[in-house]
Amino acid sequence: MTQDLKRRAVIVDANLMTSSRMTAQIRQAGFVTEVTTPASLAKLCDSSIDLVVINYGPWAEDHPGAAAITSAVNSLFPTAKIIGHISHGLVSEMKKAAMPAGCNILVANSVASSRLAALATRVLQNATSGDDDDDAADE
């Protein structure tokens, strides 16, 4: 019964190394976590997802693809907040695709792997979407 009351997160990442780091971080914030690949995302169809963490690395050179995966997440989990991460040198460019598509916070991989629990708490407490993550993205 306690499990049903916990917040739920999905990590969209085909990379086992980064997804395991993200899973450890997000579980610290009290989330029940599931990892999926972009190709398997549609199989989840669970409206009780509170948070989705997307590794935008595979779309570093494919901004329409980044916008499409973000839109797909928004369609599948309309009430979920989205945290994205990518290599620090690509954050600025990826924001142009991911943020308008519905990503709530986009940060560097290093920030996500060290501060994901805090970011998750922050994004779930913040009712408005936007790029208020400049401090986190630059670290």
N, C-alpha and C positions, 0 to 999 in steps of 0.2 A: 504494500500500500504506500509506503514512503517513496518508493521508486516513482510512482505515478505523479507525485507532487514535485519532483525535481524538474528543473529546466532541461530542455533537450537541444542538442547541437548536432549539426552535420558538418563534417569536414570534407570538402570537395578537393581531392588531391590524389593524383595517380602516383606520387612519389612516396614510397613507404618511409623513407628517412624523415622527410618534413612532416608527414602526416602523424607519425608517432610522437614527434616533438610537440606538435599542436594538440594532439589528444591529451598528452600529459598536462599541458598548460590549462586547457579548458576544463579538464576534470577537477583541477584545483579550485576552480570557481564554482564547483558543485553541479556541473552539467553531466547528464547521461549523454554519451558521445557515440556517434556512428561515423565511420569513414566510408566514403564512396568515391568512385571515379566519375569524371564528367559523363562518361557514356552510360553509367548505371544510375545516374541521378534520378531519372524519371521513375525508376522502380520503387523509390521510397514513398512518394505520395502520402505523406503524413502531415496533417494540418497542425499537429501539436509541436512542430519544430519552432523553437524560439530564436535560434541563431544558426547562421550558415557562415562557415569560414571557407573562403575560396583562395586557392593558390593560383594566381594569375600568370605564373611563369609560362605555362604552355601557350599563352596568348600574347607573349611579349611583343611579337611582331604582327599580331593579328587582332587589331583593336575591334573590328566588327565581331570577331569571335568572342572577345571579352564582354562586349555589350550583350551578345546573344546568350552567353552562359548566365550573366547577371539577370537578364530578363526571364530566362527559364526558371531560375531560382525564385524570382519574384512571383511567377505564375504558379509554381508548385507549392510554395510556402509564403502566401501573401502577407502574413503577419510577422514573419521572421525578419530579424535585422541581419545585415550582411557586413562582415569584416573581410576585406581582401588583403592579400600581401603579395609582394613581388620584390625582385632585386632592387636595392636602394637607388641605383642609377636610373631605374625605369618608373619610379613612383609617379613623378610629375607627368610623364606622358600617358601612363595608364589611367590616371585620374580623369583624363579627357574622355575616355571611353567608359570606364566603370562607374564613376559617380553619377553621370546623367542617367545611366541605366538602372540605378537603384542601390549601388554599393554605399553603405553608410560611412564606413571608415576604410581607408586604404593606407597601408603602412609598409615599410620595408620588412623583408623577411626576418632580419635580426630583431626588429621591434616585436613582431608577431611571436617569434619563438621565445622571447624573454618576458613579454608583457601581455600576452593574450588574455590571461585571466582578468587583468585590470581593464583592458580594452573591452572585453565582453560585458563586464559590469557596467562600464561607462555607456556603451552603446545601447544597452537595454534600459538604462535610466534616462537617457536622452530621447525625448519624444520626437525631435525634429531631425531630419536627415540633412547632411551638409558636410562640408569639408573642415570641420573643427579639429581636425587631427594633425594640423601642421606641426605641432610640437612633437608628436609621436613619429611622423613620417621622416623627420630630419635627423633622428637619432641614429 
